[in-house]
Amino acid sequence: MRMEGCEVELRIIGIRGVHFPKDLHGKGLTAVILAGLGGGLDPRLEVGDVVVDGLERTGLIWSSEQLIGSAEQKKALHEQTGAAVVEMEGEIVRKWSESQGVRFIGIRSVSDRADDSLDGRLLGWVDEFGRPKWTKLVSSLVREPKLIGPLWKLGQNGRRACGTLGPAVRRVIHQIICSSPG
């Protein structure tokens, strides 16, 4: 597809990168941009703030194999790594990019602040693309109505974060991909 006047290929890889194409080749690629939502680790970040890793700095986005959901876990990870945001897909894509000699850029919009705690059951309530598993979700809400408030907040935060992610991706595409020679 064309975006910002240049050719862009879009792939949706899902939570933990489970749908990252195994047969993808890096030949002819200017860069790989991995964009999505992430949990805030840096206490200065607010919901909707965008972090870009791989332009001026690297190490701003930490990739984890499991959900880092509690405020305590986030604080410890921030102190240990200095990362600003945590996500669950970057490692697989970064390794592939390095193996292909292709530049990797990560873009994450904060969906939950460093002091926000997420329920550890969250990943069981969504499919591999982050869409609700309605039966499991409703069943949990019927058993524990107190979950309604935190889930409502998470949904609002996710919408806010998505609203800032799109413009950030467009800026990076224009800056990096469209301005590259050839």
N, C-alpha and C positions, 0 to 999 in steps of 0.2 A: 504494500500500500504506500501511497505517497503522503508524507507529513512534513510540513515546513519546507516544502519544495525538494525533498530528497526521498529516496527509497528506504522504507523501513519495514522490517519483518517482525510481526508480533507473535509471541508464543506465550500461552498460559500454562505454567508448569505446576501450579497447585501448591498446597501446604507441604513443606519439606521437600519440594522439588520432585515429587513422585512422578510427574508427567514430563520431566525434562527429556527431550528427544535423544535417544542413545546414538542415532545415526547422523546427528548434526555435524557439519563440517565448517571449519572456520575460514576456509579459503574465500577471500574477497570481502570479509567483514572488516569494517572500520573499528567497531567496538560492540560489546555486549552490554546492554543496560538492563539490570535487574531492578525492577521497581515494585514497590508494594508497601504494606503497612508494617510497622514495627513497634515494639515496646520501648518506651523511654527508659534509659538508664541514667542519663545526666539529669539531675534535679532541676536544671535551668530550663529544660525543654517543656513546652506545653503541647497539648493535643493540637495536631495540625502543623506543627513545625516540621520542616523538611531537612533531612540530613543527606548530603551527597558525599559518597566515599569513592575516591579514585580520580578526582580532579586535582585539587591542590594538596589534599591529604588523603592518607589511607589509615585504616584501623579505626574508623569512626563507627562502623557497623559490625557488630559481633554476630556470628551465626552459631546457633545452638541446635542440637538434635532434639531437645525437648523444650516444652513450654517453660519459660522463665516468667512465672506469674506473680509471685509475691513481692511486695515492696522490699522485703529483706533480701531475697535472692537478687533482685535488681541492683540494690545498693552494693552488695558484695561483688557482683560481676563488674559493676562500674569501677569500684575500687581496685579490683584485680586487673582489669584490662584497659581502663581508660576509655572504653568505647562509649558512645553516646546513645546508641540504639541497639536492640537485639531483635533478631529475626530467625527464621528456620530454613531458609532456602539458599542462602548465599554461598555456602561452602561448596556445594556440588557444582554450581555455575562458575564460581571463581576458579576451581581446580580445572574444569573443562577449558575455560578461557586461557589459563596459563599453559595448558597442554597444547593449545592451538596457536599460541603466540598472539592472541587477540586481547586488546585492552578491555578491562572489566571496570564497569562503573555501577555502583550500587546507589539506589535512591530509595529512601524510606521516609514515609510520613508517619509521625508519632500518633498512635491510636490509643495509647494509655501512658500516663505519666509515670515517672519513677516511683512516686508514692502511691500509685494505684495498684491494688492487688486484683488479679484475675483468678476466677475459680479454676482449680486444676482440672475440672471435668469439661472445660470449654471445648477442647479438641474432640471430645466424644459427641458433642452437640452439633458439629458441622461436618460436612463431607470434605474430601480432599481439595476442593476448590473454595472452601469457606462458606458454602451454602448451608443453611440450617437443615438438620435432620429433624423434621417437625415432630415425629412420633417421640423420639427421645427427649427433645426439648420440652414439649408439652407435658410429657410424663414427669419430668423433673420439676417443672413449674407447679404441677398439681400437688406433688409431694412436698415441695418447698416454695411456697409463694413468695418468701422473702428474696428469692432470686430475681424476681421481676425488676426491681429497682436497679440492681447492678447490671443486668442484661440490657435494660433500656438505655442506661448510661453508655455502655459499651457500644451499642448500636448507634447512638448519636455521635459518639466520639469517632466511630468508624466512618460515618458519613462525612464528618468534618475533615478527617484525615484524607479521605479520598478526594475531597474538594480541593485540597492544596497539592495533592500528588500529581494530578494531571498537568496543571500548568508547569510544575517543576520538571516533569519529564519532557515536555515540549521545549523548555529552555535548554535542557541538556542536549536534546537531539539537535536543536538548531546550532548550539555552540560547538559541539563535538563532531557530530556526524555530518551535518550539512556543510560545515565549513572546512571539512577535510578535503584535500586535493584528490582528484580522481575518483 
